[in-house]
Amino acid sequence: QVQLVESGGGLVKPGGSLRLSCAASGFTFSDFYMSWIRQAPGKGLEWVSYISSSGSTIFYANSVRGRFTISRDNAKNSLYLQMNSLRVDDTAVYYCVREGREGGAFDIWGQGTMVTVSS
Amino acid sequence: QSVLTQPPSASGTPGQRVTFSCSGSSSNIGSNAVNWYQQLPGTAPKLLIYNNNQRPSGVPDRFSGSKSGTSASLAISGLQSEDEVDYYCAAWDDSLSGMVFGGGTKLTVL
């Protein structure tokens, strides 16, 4: 079935780095735009970054621009998020999501992976 | 502070019709489609309404969406206890070149 599975979350100190991965299955990954969306504990949803199907177009939220890098490997059906210079306020569940509908709607979500930035 | 504005809470009784608002600006709702998501506690959000008023397969027709100018609304008719979860609106923002979300509305079924 259509599925997104994130991995790579964990505990990291402020200023540290972490790389999240997302494995896609059940659909033609290379046909879809993908995003990362995060949710801090007890807070709302925050869009982090977006990458087009070919990887040629990328956008970042102002809060992560210059620190995070999104990428994809269509041959491996995988999406990545390299997170550098992590801050305490980056602590959140990070979701890998597929943009699969008109209007930029996110129709498939992974289960999320928790990133905790703490000293 | 979220770019899109949603009331933090709403309530209704079983069987009632409730409406949630989502307010934005000309750079987001005013020029792009609005999508709505439903989130049960401890789970990933689920797409509820896309492209302002379209329902994915499997979403009951009790849920409906609309948009006018720089505001959008989500309506739930025939309110059920299982609807007592969080709802988020979202739209692309041309000025920010990014997707923006509302802060979410927590629905209580009395």
Interface residues (C-beta under 8 A of the other chain):
Chain A: S35 I37 G44 L45 E46 W47 Y50 F59 Y60 A61 N62 Y95 R101 E102 G103 G104 A105 F106 D107 W109 G110 Q111 G112
Chain B: S2 N32 A33 V34 N35 Y37 Q39 A44 P45 K46 L47 Y50 N51 N52 Q54 P56 Y88 A90 A91 W92 L96 S97 G98 M99 V100 F101 G102 G103 G104
